Amino acid sequence: MSTKRTYQPSKIKRVRKVGFRARQATAKGRLVMKRRRLKGRSRVVLS
């Protein structure tokens, strides 16, 4: 028996974790978006 890989992709889990509403929900999340805007990222959050 081999061990399971840690990354098991799921669109729902991804959106709930790093989506716009997840970022907007906390002060730190809003700070993340602010930093990414200042850095000039084309994608501020997962769309």
N, C-alpha and C positions, 0 to 999 in steps of 0.2 A: 504493500500500500504506500503510495506516494502522498505527500501533503498537498492540499489544495492551494492554488494561487490566491493571493490576497485580493486582487482586483477582479471583481465579478460585476461587470458593467450593468447598470440599470438606468434608463432615462429618467424615470420618476425620482429615484434616490438622488441622482445627479442634480436635477432641477431644484429639488427641495433643499439641497445642501448649498449649492453655489449659484442658484438662479437670482434674478433681480429682487424678488420679494424676500428671499432669504437674506440677501445683503441689506436691503432696506429695513429689515426688522430690527437690526441692532446698530448701535452707534459705531462699533468697530467695523461692521459690514459697510456702512456708509463711508467710513474712512478708507476702506479698501478701494471703493469705487472712485473716491476723490483722488487718491494716489495714482490710480490707473489712468484717470482723465489727465492729470498733470503730466504723467509720463508720455502721454500721447498714444495710448493703446487704441487700436481700431475697435476692439471689443472690450468694453468696460465690464460687462457681465455676460454670462452665458445666455444667449438669445434663443 
